C-alpha cells in the first residue's frame, strides 16, 4: 500500500462531498486521528538517554554489528537451561 496514493484517493473522494455535516464529521475524525497519533508516538515520551540508546542500536545495525538470532538463543539455552 502506497500511502501517497491512498491520501490522493481520499482527497479526490472528499472533494466530491457536498454534505456539510459529512464534511464536518470527516474533519472531526481527522482531528481525532492526528491527536491520537501524536499522543501514542512513544518516541515523545522517551528520555534523551533512551533515544540515544535506540539511535546507537540503529547505527550498529546499519554498520552490520548484529548477532544472529539462533546464535543468541543457543547462548541463552547453554547458560540458563544447562543447569
C-alpha positions in Angstrom: 0.0 0.0 0.0 1.4 3.3 -1.1 0.4 6.0 1.5 0.7 8.8 -1.0 -1.7 7.1 -3.4 -4.1 6.4 -0.5 -4.0 10.1 0.5 -4.6 11.2 -3.0 -7.6 8.9 -3.3 -9.1 10.2 -0.1 -8.7 13.8 -1.2 -10.3 13.1 -4.5 -13.3 11.4 -2.9 -13.5 14.1 -0.2 -13.7 16.8 -2.9 -16.9 15.1 -4.2 -18.8 15.6 -0.9 -21.4 18.3 -0.9 -22.9 17.4 2.6 -21.6 19.9 5.2 -22.4 17.5 8.0 -20.4 14.8 6.4 -17.5 17.2 5.8 -17.7 18.2 9.5 -17.7 14.6 10.6 -14.6 13.8 8.5 -12.8 16.8 9.8 -13.5 15.6 13.4 -12.3 12.2 12.5 -9.1 13.6 11.1 -8.6 15.8 14.1 -9.1 12.8 16.4 -6.7 10.7 14.4 -4.0 13.4 14.4 -4.3 13.9 18.1 -4.2 10.2 18.8 -1.2 9.8 16.5 0.7 12.4 18.5 -0.3 11.0 21.8 0.7 7.5 21.0 4.1 8.1 19.5 6.2 6.6 22.2 9.3 8.5 21.0 7.8 11.7 22.5 7.8 10.0 25.9 11.4 8.7 25.9 14.2 10.3 27.8 17.2 11.7 26.0 19.3 8.7 27.1 16.7 6.2 25.8 16.6 8.0 22.4 20.4 8.0 22.2 20.5 4.3 23.1 18.0 3.4 20.4 19.8 5.6 17.8 23.1 3.9 18.8 21.5 0.5 18.2 20.1 1.5 14.8 23.6 2.8 13.8 25.1 -0.5 15.0 22.6 -2.5 12.9 23.3 -0.2 9.9 27.0 -1.0 10.3 26.4 -4.7 10.4 27.1 -5.1 14.1 24.4 -7.7 14.5 24.1 -11.1 16.2 22.2 -14.0 14.5 19.1 -14.9 16.5 20.0 -18.6 16.6 23.4 -17.9 18.0 22.0 -15.7 20.7 19.3 -18.2 21.6 21.9 -21.1 21.7 24.0 -19.0 24.1 21.0 -18.4 26.4 20.0 -22.0 26.4 23.5 -23.1 27.2 23.8 -20.6 30.0 20.3 -20.9 31.6 18.9 -24.3 30.6 22.1 -26.4 31.1 21.7 -26.2 34.9 
